[in-house]
Amino acid sequence: MSAELILLWMTALPLMGSPGPATLSNAAAGAAFGWAGGLRYMLGVSTGTTTVLLLIATGVTGAVMAVPGAATVIAIAGALYILYLAYRIATAPPVNKGDGSVAAPSFLNGYGLAIANPKAYAALGAVFASRTVLPGDALADAGVKIAALVPLVLGVNSIWLVLGSAFAVVLTHPRASRVANVTFAVLLVASVAMVFW
């Protein structure tokens, strides 16, 4: 079983840790609002991603996607929500100049992004289907996979938030901060566009 778990993590890490809506938005939240300001958002993303994992593990995602037109409606709603968050990131004030006029993204903002994130469903679905850790017992296998992947979700999201926060320290000049925020927002939108392509 330990060899299968290692292979599961090796499969999951590049898919979950690569740039995408969740990871880039965590970095953007860190860069725009600092580590402390982005923490609630990152916890929301992690909880939402765990929810996606549970939806995949229980088959709910497959059942919903089997409804004609559901995938299109969900994809459009998700893309619109991610565009909204990209706008919030792009218009955030510099970290050291934040006057409170723009609130840091909340736990619910992060949760919503994770639920709307098309990459999460694709990546977690691929990871979940790629390995069998406990053959012959689908329920126990799903439980072990969930238990193994949740800490990875939290770790990956934390790292991206910290990287964004570290980047924020360099951004003391308002113009540099604006360029970074807009760049993160554009990358967030581009990561969603790539999923739809």
N, CA, C and O of each residue as an XYZ file, in Angstrom:
788
protein
N       0.818     -1.193      0.000
C       0.000      0.000      0.000
C       0.861      1.257      0.000
O       0.495      2.233     -0.654
N       1.990      1.274      0.707
C       2.802      2.487      0.779
C       3.359      2.859     -0.589
O       3.479      4.041     -0.909
N       3.701      1.856     -1.402
C       4.189      2.152     -2.749
C       3.090      2.792     -3.590
O       3.362      3.717     -4.356
N       1.869      2.319     -3.460
C       0.744      2.896     -4.202
C       0.443      4.320     -3.738
O       0.096      5.179     -4.549
N       0.575      4.568     -2.448
C       0.367      5.927     -1.945
C       1.420      6.884     -2.493
O       1.104      8.013     -2.868
N       2.659      6.438     -2.537
C       3.731      7.273     -3.086
C       3.453      7.574     -4.554
O       3.633      8.706     -5.001
N       3.018      6.571     -5.301
C       2.674      6.791     -6.708
C       1.480      7.731     -6.851
O       1.437      8.546     -7.772
N       0.507      7.620     -5.937
C      -0.639      8.529     -5.946
C      -0.169      9.965     -5.741
O      -0.587     10.862     -6.473
N       0.696     10.192     -4.753
C       1.217     11.542     -4.490
C       2.056     12.052     -5.662
O       1.991     13.229     -6.015
N       2.842     11.158     -6.261
C       3.672     11.561     -7.399
C       2.808     11.951     -8.604
O       3.181     12.828     -9.383
N       1.673     11.305     -8.746
C       0.730     11.661     -9.810
C       0.020     12.963     -9.476
O      -0.180     13.813    -10.344
N      -0.361     13.115     -8.208
C      -1.171     14.260     -7.794
C      -0.382     15.562     -7.731
O      -0.899     16.610     -8.116
N       0.845     15.517     -7.260
C       1.580     16.753     -7.015
C       1.733     17.636     -8.251
O       1.434     18.827     -8.170
N       2.183     17.109     -9.392
C       2.298     18.014    -10.544
C       0.946     18.518    -11.057
O       0.850     19.648    -11.537
N      -0.087     17.698    -10.960
C      -1.406     18.131    -11.419
C      -2.005     19.178    -10.483
O      -2.567     20.173    -10.941
N      -1.887     18.958     -9.187
C      -2.488     19.870     -8.221
C      -1.618     21.094     -7.965
O      -2.131     22.163     -7.636
N      -0.320     20.945     -8.111
C       0.589     22.045     -7.788
C       0.918     22.961     -8.941
O       1.484     24.035     -8.736
N       0.573     22.557    -10.156
C       0.891     23.386    -11.315
C      -0.006     24.616    -11.356
O      -1.078     24.626    -10.750
N       0.428     25.653    -12.068
C      -0.404     26.867    -12.134
C      -1.791     26.579    -12.686
O      -1.949     25.902    -13.702
N      -2.761     27.092    -12.014
C      -4.162     26.963    -12.395
C      -4.952     27.980    -11.597
O      -4.363     28.756    -10.845
N      -6.263     28.001    -11.738
C      -7.055     29.000    -11.028
C      -6.830     29.019     -9.515
O      -6.683     30.096     -8.936
N      -6.798     27.866     -8.867
C      -6.654     27.843     -7.408
C      -5.260     28.299     -6.983
O      -5.125     29.163     -6.118
N      -4.240     27.727     -7.582
C      -2.871     28.060     -7.178
C      -2.539     29.513     -7.485
O      -1.982     30.217     -6.643
N      -2.877     29.962     -8.678
C      -2.573     31.349     -9.046
C      -3.377     32.336     -8.212
O      -2.869     33.400     -7.856
N      -4.619     32.002     -7.897
C      -5.408     32.932     -7.082
C      -4.877     32.986     -5.656
O      -4.953     34.035     -5.017
N      -4.340     31.880     -5.140
C      -3.702     31.917     -3.817
C      -2.470     32.814     -3.836
O      -2.268     33.623     -2.931
N      -1.652     32.666     -4.870
C      -0.469     33.521     -4.994
C      -0.881     34.981     -5.147
O      -0.269     35.874     -4.560
N      -1.914     35.214     -5.935
C      -2.391     36.583     -6.139
C      -2.937     37.173     -4.840
O      -2.688     38.340     -4.538
N      -3.674     36.381     -4.076
C      -4.190     36.864     -2.795
C      -3.041     37.196     -1.856
O      -3.091     38.196     -1.140
N      -2.004     36.361     -1.856
C      -0.828     36.639     -1.030
C      -0.108     37.896     -1.466
O       0.309     38.699     -0.632
N       0.041     38.072     -2.783
C       0.724     39.259     -3.292
C      -0.087     40.523     -3.058
O       0.476     41.576     -2.757
N      -1.403     40.430     -3.194
C      -2.255     41.617     -3.069
C      -2.575     41.969     -1.616
O      -2.707     43.146     -1.280
N      -2.701     40.957     -0.753
C      -3.181     41.219      0.605
C      -2.254     40.699      1.689
O      -2.561     40.834      2.874
N      -1.123     40.105      1.314
C      -0.198     39.547      2.291
C      -0.642     38.176      2.772
O      -1.752     37.728      2.486
N       0.246     37.518      3.509
C      -0.032     36.162      3.971
C      -1.261     36.144      4.881
O      -2.172     35.337      4.693
N      -1.277     37.030      5.853
C      -2.394     37.039      6.806
C      -3.700     37.400      6.109
O      -4.744     36.819      6.404
N      -3.644     38.361      5.181
C      -4.843     38.769      4.467
C      -5.379     37.689      3.541
O      -6.583     37.627      3.295
N      -4.500     36.836      3.025
C      -4.912     35.786      2.106
C      -5.214     34.449      2.765
O      -5.672     33.519      2.101
N      -4.959     34.344      4.078
C      -5.101     33.053      4.766
C      -6.527     32.507      4.714
O      -6.727     31.334      4.398
N      -7.513     33.341      5.021
C      -8.908     32.864      4.991
C      -9.273     32.383      3.586
O      -9.935     31.359      3.412
N      -8.824     33.150      2.588
C      -9.093     32.771      1.201
C      -8.476     31.407      0.889
O      -9.138     30.542      0.318
N      -7.206     31.214      1.264
C      -6.519     29.942      1.010
C      -7.227     28.783      1.708
O      -7.342     27.698      1.138
N      -7.696     28.998      2.916
C      -8.439     27.942      3.616
C      -9.754     27.635      2.896
O     -10.193     26.485      2.857
N     -10.374     28.662      2.333
C     -11.581     28.448      1.535
C     -11.298     27.650      0.278
O     -12.061     26.752     -0.077
N     -10.191     27.976     -0.405
C      -9.798     27.219     -1.602
C      -9.530     25.761     -1.228
O      -9.958     24.845     -1.931
N      -8.829     25.554     -0.132
C      -8.495     24.188      0.297
C      -9.752     23.404      0.668
O      -9.874     22.232      0.314
N     -10.673     24.032      1.366
C     -11.924     23.368      1.738
C     -12.770     23.076      0.498
O     -13.363     22.004      0.383
N     -12.820     24.035     -0.424
C     -13.563     23.830     -1.668
C     -12.965     22.721     -2.514
O     -13.692     21.918     -3.101
N     -11.634     22.675     -2.577
C     -10.975     21.610     -3.339
C     -11.235     20.255     -2.698
O     -11.403     19.256     -3.397
N     -11.268     20.218     -1.375
C     -11.608     18.976     -0.675
C     -13.045     18.573     -0.977
O     -13.342     17.387     -1.124
N     -13.930     19.548     -1.070
C     -15.319     19.258     -1.444
C     -15.375     18.651     -2.842
O     -16.096     17.680     -3.072
N     -14.612     19.225     -3.780
C     -14.555     18.670     -5.138
C     -14.060     17.228     -5.086
O     -14.603     16.355     -5.763
N     -13.043     16.984     -4.292
C     -12.516     15.623     -4.138
C     -13.598     14.678     -3.626
O     -13.720     13.553     -4.110
N     -14.376     15.126     -2.659
C     -15.466     14.295     -2.121
C     -16.553     14.067     -3.168
O     -17.104     12.971     -3.261
N     -16.865     15.098     -3.955
C     -17.865     14.949     -5.017
C     -17.413     13.933     -6.065
O     -18.221     13.163     -6.585
N     -16.126     13.939     -6.366
C     -15.589     12.970     -7.330
C     -15.606     11.572     -6.724
O     -16.020     10.613     -7.376
N     -15.159     11.458     -5.486
C     -15.076     10.150     -4.832
C     -16.434      9.480     -4.679
O     -16.539      8.256     -4.766
N     -17.475     10.277     -4.451
C     -18.802      9.704     -4.241
C     -19.593      9.524     -5.537
O     -20.677      8.941     -5.528
N     -19.053     10.021     -6.646
C     -19.736      9.872     -7.929
C     -20.748     10.958     -8.225
O     -21.405     10.919     -9.266
N     -20.889     11.929     -7.332
C     -21.859     13.009     -7.539
C     -21.511     13.798     -8.800
O     -22.396     14.146     -9.582
N     -20.239     14.075     -8.992
C     -19.814     14.841    -10.169
C     -20.229     14.140    -11.454
O     -20.760     14.770    -12.368
N     -19.990     12.845    -11.522
C     -20.370     12.084    -12.716
C     -21.859     12.128    -12.973
O     -22.293     12.247    -14.119
N     -22.651     12.031    -11.907
C     -24.105     12.065    -12.061
C     -24.585     13.427    -12.548
O     -25.463     13.502    -13.407
N     -24.023     14.492    -12.012
C     -24.425     15.839    -12.429
C     -24.020     16.088    -13.881
O     -24.798     16.634    -14.664
N     -22.811     15.688    -14.231
C     -22.328     15.925    -15.597
C     -23.079     15.096    -16.637
O     -23.023     15.397    -17.830
N     -23.773     14.066    -16.194
C     -24.563     13.252    -17.122
C     -25.856     13.952    -17.540
O     -26.474     13.571    -18.534
N     -26.268     14.974    -16.782
C     -27.474     15.732    -17.125
C     -27.165     16.589    -18.355
O     -26.193     17.344    -18.349
N     -27.980     16.480    -19.407
C     -27.709     17.255    -20.620
C     -27.641     18.769    -20.338
O     -28.539     19.338    -19.718
N     -26.581     19.388    -20.797
C     -26.406     20.823    -20.652
C     -25.804     21.262    -19.328
O     -25.392     22.415    -19.195
N     -25.742     20.377    -18.353
C     -25.233     20.755    -17.032
C     -23.768     21.175    -17.096
O     -23.380     22.158    -16.465
N     -22.970     20.458    -17.835
C     -21.543     20.782    -17.929
C     -21.337     22.183    -18.490
O     -20.474     22.920    -18.012
N     -22.110     22.556    -19.488
C     -21.978     23.889    -20.087
C     -22.381     24.976    -19.105
O     -21.672     25.972    -18.957
N     -23.491     24.799    -18.444
C     -23.966     25.791    -17.473
C     -22.962     25.944    -16.334
O     -22.644     27.063    -15.934
N     -22.468     24.837    -15.817
C     -21.504     24.879    -14.724
C     -20.213     25.540    -15.183
O     -19.633     26.340    -14.448
N     -19.758     25.220    -16.382
C     -18.520     25.814    -16.905
C     -18.651     27.324    -17.069
O     -17.729     28.064    -16.726
N     -19.770     27.781    -17.581
C     -19.984     29.229    -17.775
C     -20.069     29.936    -16.422
O     -19.462     30.991    -16.234
N     -20.811     29.366    -15.491
C     -20.926     29.972    -14.157
C     -19.559     30.028    -13.477
O     -19.212     31.029    -12.851
N     -18.796     28.965    -13.601
C     -17.461     28.932    -13.011
C     -16.537     29.970    -13.628
O     -15.796     30.651    -12.918
N     -16.579     30.089    -14.943
C     -15.735     31.066    -15.632
C     -16.102     32.492    -15.219
O     -15.218     33.324    -15.016
N     -17.395     32.779    -15.095
C     -17.823     34.120    -14.681
C     -17.358     34.434    -13.255
O     -16.937     35.553    -12.962
N     -17.438     33.451    -12.389
C     -17.005     33.670    -11.011
C     -15.499     33.916    -10.952
O     -15.043     34.788    -10.212
N     -14.734     33.163    -11.716
C     -13.284     33.343    -11.734
C     -12.932     34.701    -12.328
O     -11.980     35.336    -11.874
N     -13.671     35.160    -13.327
C     -13.453     36.507    -13.871
C     -13.705     37.572    -12.799
O     -12.967     38.553    -12.707
N     -14.736     37.377    -12.002
C     -15.026     38.305    -10.904
C     -13.854     38.356     -9.923
O     -13.428     39.440     -9.522
N     -13.336     37.196     -9.537
C     -12.205     37.174     -8.609
C     -10.960     37.791     -9.241
O     -10.195     38.473     -8.560
N     -10.752     37.560    -10.530
C      -9.611     38.176    -11.221
C      -9.726     39.695    -11.166
O      -8.727     40.387    -10.969
N     -10.931     40.213    -11.338
C     -11.156     41.660    -11.236
C     -10.809     42.160     -9.836
O     -10.151     43.190     -9.687
N     -11.250     41.433     -8.813
C     -10.941     41.837     -7.427
C      -9.449     41.868     -7.170
O      -8.950     42.757     -6.479
N      -8.728     40.892     -7.730
C      -7.279     40.842     -7.549
C      -6.623     41.997     -8.301
O      -5.743     42.669     -7.763
N      -7.044     42.226     -9.532
C      -6.447     43.276    -10.367
C      -6.644     44.659     -9.761
O      -5.794     45.532     -9.936
N      -7.747     44.873     -9.053
C      -8.040     46.198     -8.512
C      -7.645     46.349     -7.044
O      -7.931     47.376     -6.429
N      -6.993     45.339     -6.482
C      -6.568     45.414     -5.082
C      -5.462     46.460     -4.926
O      -4.622     46.612     -5.813
N      -5.461     47.183     -3.796
C      -4.401     48.169     -3.558
C      -3.092     47.468     -3.202
O      -3.099     46.288     -2.850
N      -1.968     48.184     -3.291
C      -0.696     47.595     -2.832
C      -0.821     47.154     -1.379
O      -1.544     47.771     -0.597
N      -0.113     46.084     -1.023
C      -0.225     45.538      0.334
C       0.070     46.603      1.380
O      -0.691     46.758      2.335
N       1.155     47.330      1.214
C       1.539     48.302      2.232
C       0.721     49.580      2.159
O       0.824     50.423      3.051
N      -0.087     49.747      1.126
C      -0.903     50.940      0.970
C      -2.382     50.636      1.192
O      -3.236     51.509      1.046
N      -2.670     49.386      1.547
C      -4.072     49.008      1.699
C      -4.758     49.878      2.742
O      -4.339     49.928      3.898
N      -5.797     50.551      2.331
C      -6.507     51.431      3.242
C      -7.826     50.813      3.702
O      -8.640     51.470      4.350
N      -8.021     49.563      3.364
C      -9.248     48.889      3.766
C     -10.401     49.110      2.815
O     -11.486     48.567      3.023
N     -10.187     49.904      1.764
C     -11.275     50.158      0.826
C     -11.575     48.934     -0.026
O     -12.685     48.786     -0.539
N     -10.589     48.057     -0.177
C     -10.786     46.800     -0.893
C     -10.524     45.677      0.097
O      -9.401     45.508      0.573
N     -11.546     44.921      0.399
C     -11.413     43.835      1.373
C     -10.696     42.647      0.752
O     -10.865     42.346     -0.430
N      -9.899     41.984      1.564
C      -9.235     40.762      1.122
C     -10.302     39.727      0.798
O     -11.366     39.719      1.416
N     -10.022     38.850     -0.171
C     -11.003     37.805     -0.494
C     -11.290     36.944      0.745
O     -10.397     36.668      1.546
N     -12.518     36.541      0.879
C     -12.964     35.805      2.057
C     -12.825     34.287      1.869
O     -12.464     33.799      0.798
N     -13.122     33.577      2.938
C     -13.191     32.116      2.900
C     -14.178     31.677      1.826
O     -13.888     30.773      1.043
N     -15.349     32.320      1.790
C     -16.373     31.940      0.807
C     -15.925     32.240     -0.621
O     -16.263     31.493     -1.539
N     -15.164     33.329     -0.825
C     -14.610     33.596     -2.160
C     -13.706     32.447     -2.590
O     -13.788     31.981     -3.726
N     -12.851     31.994     -1.691
C     -11.950     30.880     -2.006
C     -12.703     29.580     -2.238
O     -12.395     28.823     -3.159
N     -13.687     29.335     -1.397
C     -14.498     28.123     -1.540
C     -15.217     28.140     -2.897
O     -15.249     27.139     -3.613
N     -15.786     29.291     -3.227
C     -16.489     29.423     -4.509
C     -15.573     29.205     -5.693
O     -15.951     28.546     -6.662
N     -14.357     29.761     -5.621
C     -13.423     29.552     -6.723
C     -13.103     28.065     -6.881
O     -13.097     27.545     -7.997
N     -12.842     27.388     -5.778
C     -12.485     25.968     -5.851
C     -13.627     25.134     -6.437
O     -13.389     24.232     -7.241
N     -14.849     25.430     -6.039
C     -16.008     24.697     -6.552
C     -16.222     24.995     -8.035
O     -16.685     24.137     -8.786
N     -15.880     26.223     -8.453
C     -16.070     26.632     -9.849
C     -14.871     26.316    -10.730
O     -14.921     26.542    -11.939
N     -13.804     25.801    -10.152
C     -12.542     25.594    -10.853
C     -12.589     24.337    -11.730
O     -12.600     23.223    -11.206
N     -12.617     24.504    -13.052
C     -12.675     23.319    -13.919
C     -11.428     22.451    -13.824
O     -11.508     21.236    -14.006
N     -10.266     23.061    -13.539
C      -9.038     22.277    -13.421
C      -9.119     21.319    -12.235
O      -8.581     20.214    -12.297
N      -9.783     21.728    -11.161
C      -9.887     20.865     -9.983
C     -10.598     19.564    -10.324
O     -10.159     18.486     -9.923
N     -11.695     19.666    -11.061
C     -12.446     18.455    -11.422
C     -11.620     17.567    -12.348
O     -11.587     16.348    -12.180
N     -10.960     18.178    -13.317
C     -10.164     17.391    -14.262
C      -8.969     16.748    -13.571
O      -8.729     15.550    -13.727
N      -8.220     17.538    -12.809
C      -7.006     17.022    -12.167
C      -7.337     15.996    -11.085
O      -6.752     14.913    -11.053
N      -8.276     16.336    -10.200
C      -8.609     15.399     -9.130
C      -9.287     14.145     -9.661
O      -9.073     13.051     -9.139
N     -10.106     14.302    -10.698
C     -10.723     13.128    -11.319
C      -9.671     12.201    -11.907
O      -9.752     10.982    -11.755
N      -8.679     12.786    -12.582
C      -7.594     11.981    -13.167
C      -6.772     11.301    -12.081
O      -6.430     10.125    -12.202
N      -6.453     12.037    -11.023
C      -5.669     11.460     -9.931
C      -6.453     10.344     -9.255
O      -5.912      9.272     -8.984
N      -7.716     10.598     -8.987
C      -8.531      9.617     -8.284
C      -8.666      8.324     -9.081
O      -8.645      7.231     -8.515
N      -8.805      8.455    -10.393
C      -8.984      7.266    -11.234
C      -7.666      6.589    -11.596
O      -7.663      5.447    -12.056
N      -6.545      7.283    -11.393
C      -5.259      6.769    -11.879
C      -4.692      5.619    -11.053
O      -3.944      4.797    -11.582
N      -5.024      5.549     -9.801
C      -4.414      4.567     -8.908
C      -5.462      3.877     -8.049
O      -6.472      4.470     -7.672
N      -5.201      2.622     -7.752
C      -5.980      1.891     -6.759
C      -5.026      1.578     -5.624
O      -4.046      0.857     -5.807
N      -5.315      2.118     -4.458
C      -4.443      1.925     -3.307
C      -4.820      0.643     -2.561
O      -3.949     -0.106     -2.118
N      -6.122      0.404     -2.428
C      -6.612     -0.804     -1.749
C      -7.521     -1.585     -2.703
O      -8.729     -1.350     -2.722
N      -6.976     -2.493     -3.481
C      -7.804     -3.249     -4.427
C      -8.851     -4.095     -3.706
O      -8.606     -4.631     -2.625
N     -10.017     -4.201     -4.329
C     -11.058     -5.067     -3.796
C     -11.999     -4.405     -2.804
O     -13.007     -5.001     -2.425
N     -11.696     -3.194     -2.378
C     -12.557     -2.501     -1.425
C     -12.652     -1.033     -1.855
O     -11.854     -0.194     -1.436
N     -13.638     -0.750     -2.694
C     -13.763      0.588     -3.291
C     -13.961      1.670     -2.235
O     -13.419      2.767     -2.369
N     -14.726      1.379     -1.194
C     -14.985      2.374     -0.160
C     -13.713      2.691      0.631
O     -13.395      3.859      0.852
N     -13.001      1.674      1.047
C     -11.750      1.894      1.782
C     -10.709      2.572      0.887
O      -9.959      3.437      1.340
N     -10.673      2.171     -0.385
C      -9.743      2.787     -1.337
C     -10.026      4.284     -1.453
O      -9.100      5.095     -1.424
N     -11.296      4.649     -1.584
C     -11.675      6.062     -1.682
C     -11.291      6.809     -0.405
O     -10.785      7.929     -0.466
N     -11.531      6.187      0.745
C     -11.191      6.824      2.020
C      -9.702      7.087      2.170
O      -9.293      8.154      2.628
N      -8.894      6.108      1.781
C      -7.438      6.264      1.869
C      -6.966      7.351      0.909
O      -6.109      8.162      1.261
N      -7.520      7.370     -0.297
C      -7.127      8.402     -1.262
C      -7.482      9.795     -0.751
O      -6.679     10.722     -0.857
N      -8.677      9.941     -0.201
C      -9.089     11.239      0.338
C      -8.155     11.652      1.470
O      -7.675     12.785      1.503
N      -7.899     10.732      2.398
C      -7.009     11.030      3.524
C      -5.599     11.386      3.058
O      -4.926     12.201      3.689
N      -5.154     10.792      1.977
C      -3.810     11.070      1.451
C      -3.754     12.376      0.678
O      -2.727     13.055      0.682
N      -4.852     12.736      0.010
C      -4.826     13.914     -0.864
C      -5.173     15.218     -0.150
O      -4.720     16.281     -0.576
N      -5.958     15.169      0.919
C      -6.340     16.404      1.613
C      -5.117     17.158      2.153
O      -5.041     18.372      1.967
N      -4.160     16.497      2.809
C      -2.973     17.250      3.249
C      -2.182     17.837      2.072
O      -1.580     18.903      2.200
N      -2.184     17.155      0.948
C      -1.508     17.669     -0.241
C      -2.211     18.927     -0.747
O      -1.555     19.891     -1.141
N      -3.526     18.920     -0.737
C      -4.313     20.102     -1.134
C      -3.928     21.294     -0.262
O      -3.638     22.377     -0.770
N      -3.925     21.088      1.047
C      -3.595     22.164      1.979
C      -2.149     22.631      1.799
O      -1.868     23.829      1.818
N      -1.248     21.685      1.628
C       0.164     22.035      1.452
C       0.424     22.836      0.182
O       1.126     23.846      0.217
N      -0.134     22.393     -0.930
C       0.062     23.087     -2.207
C      -0.506     24.502     -2.130
O       0.155     25.457     -2.540
N      -1.717     24.644     -1.611
C      -2.328     25.968     -1.516
C      -1.556     26.884     -0.575
O      -1.421     28.077     -0.845
N      -1.052     26.340      0.521
C      -0.249     27.131      1.462
C       1.032     27.625      0.810
O       1.419     28.780      0.988
N       1.683     26.762      0.066
C       2.937     27.147     -0.598
C       2.699     28.281     -1.590
O       3.470     29.240     -1.631
N       1.645     28.180     -2.383
C       1.356     29.247     -3.346
C       1.021     30.555     -2.641
O       1.416     31.620     -3.116
N       0.303     30.504     -1.520
C       0.001     31.715     -0.758
C       1.289     32.335     -0.220
O       1.476     33.548     -0.307
N       2.169     31.517      0.330
C       3.436     32.011      0.874
C       4.304     32.594     -0.237
O       4.932     33.636     -0.048
N       4.344     31.937     -1.389
C       5.123     32.483     -2.512
C       4.588     33.845     -2.934
O       5.362     34.773     -3.169
N       3.286     33.964     -3.028
C       2.692     35.254     -3.363
C       2.995     36.305     -2.313
O       3.285     37.454     -2.645
N       2.930     35.919     -1.049
C       3.227     36.845      0.048
C       4.679     37.302      0.010
O       4.977     38.475      0.231
N       5.581     36.360     -0.273
C       7.002     36.716     -0.367
C       7.220     37.696     -1.507
O       8.039     38.610     -1.408
N       6.501     37.503     -2.559
C       6.590     38.403     -3.709
C       6.074     39.787     -3.320
O       6.582     40.798     -3.805
N       5.072     39.834     -2.451
C       4.473     41.112     -2.039
C       5.473     41.993     -1.304
O       5.407     43.219     -1.396
N       6.394     41.379     -0.579
C       7.388     42.145      0.168
C       8.218     43.008     -0.783
O       8.634     44.110     -0.425
N       8.456     42.507     -1.984
C       9.238     43.227     -2.985
C       8.421     44.379     -3.581
O       8.984     45.351     -4.087
N       7.118     44.263     -3.516
C       6.235     45.216     -4.194
C       5.838     46.381     -3.285
O       4.670     46.532     -2.928
N       6.801     47.180     -2.924
C       6.491     48.329     -2.075
C       6.060     49.534     -2.895
O       5.400     50.434     -2.375
N       6.420     49.561     -4.150
C       6.043     50.683     -5.012
C       4.646     50.429     -5.581
O       4.377     49.343     -6.092
N       3.753     51.426     -5.495
C       2.375     51.210     -5.964
C       2.274     50.749     -7.420
O       1.429     49.913     -7.740
N       3.112     51.277     -8.296
C       3.035     50.896     -9.708
C       3.445     49.433     -9.894
O       2.804     48.697    -10.645
N       4.510     49.014     -9.211
C       4.950     47.619     -9.297
C       3.876     46.689     -8.738
O       3.634     45.609     -9.277
N       3.244     47.115     -7.665
C       2.181     46.310     -7.076
C       1.003     46.176     -8.034
O       0.442     45.090     -8.183
N       0.628     47.274     -8.683
C      -0.485     47.241     -9.643
C      -0.159     46.296    -10.789
O      -1.003     45.498    -11.195
N       1.076     46.381    -11.319
C       1.482     45.505    -12.425
C       1.402     44.043    -11.987
O       0.917     43.196    -12.738
N       1.875     43.745    -10.775
C       1.831     42.365    -10.275
C       0.389     41.885    -10.116
O       0.061     40.767    -10.513
N      -0.474     42.726     -9.535
C      -1.869     42.326     -9.341
C      -2.556     42.056    -10.677
O      -3.259     41.057    -10.833
N      -2.348     42.951    -11.630
C      -2.963     42.776    -12.953
C      -2.395     41.529    -13.636
O      -3.133     40.783    -14.280
N      -1.089     41.304    -13.495
C      -0.468     40.116    -14.098
C      -1.066     38.839    -13.506
O      -1.401     37.910    -14.241
N      -1.200     38.793    -12.178
C      -1.815     37.625    -11.545
C      -3.250     37.441    -12.039
O      -3.674     36.315    -12.301
N      -3.988     38.525    -12.167
C      -5.374     38.431    -12.633
C      -5.431     37.897    -14.059
O      -6.268     37.051    -14.373
N      -4.545     38.385    -14.922
C      -4.510     37.916    -16.314
C      -4.121     36.437    -16.366
O      -4.704     35.669    -17.130
N      -3.142     36.040    -15.557
C      -2.747     34.626    -15.523
C      -3.888     33.749    -15.017
O      -4.066     32.628    -15.494
N      -4.655     34.248    -14.060
C      -5.805     33.501    -13.554
C      -6.827     33.275    -14.655
O      -7.325     32.162    -14.829
N      -7.142     34.335    -15.403
C      -8.090     34.216    -16.510
C      -7.522     33.282    -17.579
O      -8.249     32.447    -18.117
N      -6.238     33.413    -17.891
C      -5.606     32.562    -18.906
C      -5.618     31.091    -18.487
O      -5.787     30.211    -19.331
N      -5.442     30.819    -17.199
C      -5.442     29.422    -16.736
C      -6.810     28.794    -16.941
O      -6.910     27.601    -17.229
N      -7.860     29.583    -16.796
C      -9.210     29.067    -17.037
C      -9.427     28.869    -18.531
O      -9.997     27.865    -18.957
N      -8.968     29.833    -19.322
C      -9.121     29.722    -20.781
C      -8.424     28.481    -21.299
O      -8.927     27.823    -22.210
N      -7.255     28.145    -20.722
C      -6.516     26.960    -21.160
C      -7.293     25.680    -20.877
O      -7.242     24.726    -21.653
N      -8.009     25.670    -19.763
C      -8.804     24.487    -19.430
C      -9.913     24.294    -20.452
O     -10.211     23.165    -20.842
N     -10.532     25.399    -20.891
C     -11.626     25.307    -21.859
C     -11.127     25.010    -23.264
O     -11.877     24.506    -24.100
N      -9.868     25.321    -23.523
C      -9.325     25.091    -24.849
C      -9.172     23.643    -25.035
O      -8.725     23.200    -26.093
